[in-house]
Amino acid sequence: MPERKRGNRLERWEISLIKAMLATGKYNDQDVLAYFTRPTRSINHRAISEIRSETKHKAVKASTADQLNEFLRCWPDVDGETGLSLRGDELLVKSREAMIAAVHNFNAAGIHFRAEIFITTAMIGWTYLCHAWFKREGIDFRYKENGVVKLLKSGAESYWDLGKCLRNDKIPLPRPVKLNLGLLLEIRHEIEHRSTNRIDDTLGPLMQACCINFNDTIKSWFGVQFGLERRLPIALQFVTFDAAQVTRLKGANTLPPAIASTMDAFHAGMDDDDLKDLAFSYRVAFVPKVGTKASKSDVAIEFIKSDSSEAHQINAVLLKEVDKARYTATQVVEIMHTEGYPRFKQSNHTSLWKELDAKNSKKGFGKNGDYKNTWVWFESWIARVRAHCQENAEKYV
C-alpha cells in the first residue's frame, strides 16, 4: 500500500452534506465519519469536529434536505470491484474504465481500426490518472491566464491535457514511461486529423508498454487493489504462425508516411538505452514450445530470466528485428523501378527531397549514415516517395 501523506481532505460538496447531517441531530461524529471514509482516503475525527464547531469551513452552506436524502438514498455509491466512490473517486474510476475499454476494444473481434481506438481511449485513461494524482497531492491542474482559471465556452474549468501533465516536474513517472506516452500522443495527433491504414501490429510494442506502464503506475500511486489484472486476463487467439505467414505480416505492416515520419523523428531524439527500455516499447518473442514432459508442454507461456543465455539470444533477435532499415538514394530509386515506375530517376528523387526539405532531421525521413556521412533514408521516406510516384503515375510509368 503506498504511503499517503496528502489527499485526506474533504471536498466542498462533502462538507455541505456533513453540515446537513449534523443539523438533523441524528448523527454523532463517528456516524458521519463512516459515510465519508473510503479505501483511497482516511478522514480524521478532527475534521468532523471542526465542521461541527465551525472552526473551519464556516462559509460553506449546508446541503438542502432533498440533497441529503438523495445522498443517503444512493449510499454507498461505490464500484463493486474496487470499493471506489463513484463520485469522490470519479477520476480514478474513469481512468480505470477508459483503459479497460481501450484494451477490450483492441481485442474485440471484427474491429478494423483497433490501434486508433486504443490510442485515443488510452490517452484519456492516462489523463484521468494524472488528474487523480494531482488532486490527491493538492496540485492545481487547471489552466490559468494571469492567475485566473481559464474557462471553456461551456463555462466549465479547463484542465491540463496529458502533455501538460507529463511536463510537470512533480509527477513521479520514469523517463521511458513519459517517452512512451509522448510518442503515442504524437501518433494520436496524426490519426485524429488523417485517415490511416492498418497500423495495429506495427504499433503493438508501444501499446503493450502503455498498458503495463498504466497498471504499474495505478498500483504504485493508489494501491495494488486497483490493478487491472483481474479484469484483463491473457487473451486467446485462433492463429499460429509459420515462416511464410510472418513474411506476409511484415510486408503488410507498412505505416502511413505521416505516422512513420512522426515516429522516426521522435526516435531520432532518443538514445539507445531509451529505445531498448521495455517501458518505452514492450517486445515479446513468441516461440512454439514443445516440452519433454506433459506438465511442461501444457504451459502456454513461459517466462525466462532476463540475464540468462536464452534471454540474450532472444534479445539479439528482437534488436535485429526492430533495427531500422536504411536505404541509399540509389536504392530508393531502384525500389521505385521494381514497383513499376521506371521513369523515376535520381534527378526526380533529388528534386523531391529538396522540395520537401526531407533531410531536415526533425522530419524523421533519414539520417547521416555511418560511412563518410552518407545520407541514408528510412522506410517512412520510401513510403513518401511511393506516394509521390502514385500521385504522378503518368509521369513515371
Buried (B, 14 or more C-beta within 10 A) or exposed (E): EEEBEEBBEBEEBBBBBBBBBBBEEEBEBEEBBEBBEBBBBEBEEEBBEBBBEEEBBEEBEBBEEEBBEEBEEEEEEBBEEBBBBEBBBBBBBBBBBBBBBBBBBBBEEEBEBBBBBBBBBBBBBBBBBBBBBBBBBEBEBEBEEEEEEEEEEEEEEEBBEBBEBBEBEEBEBBBBBBBBBBBBBBBBEBBEEEEBEBBBEBBBBBBBBBBBBBBBBBBEBBBEBBBBEEBBEEEEEEEEEEEEEEEEEEEEBBBBBBBBBBBBBBBBEBEEEBBBBBBBBBBEEEEEEEEEEEEEEEEEEEEEEEEEEEBEEBBEEBEEEEEEEBBBBEBBBEBBEEBEBEEBBEEBBEEBBEEBEBBEEEBBBBBEEEEEEEBBBBBBBBBBBBEBBEEBEEEBE
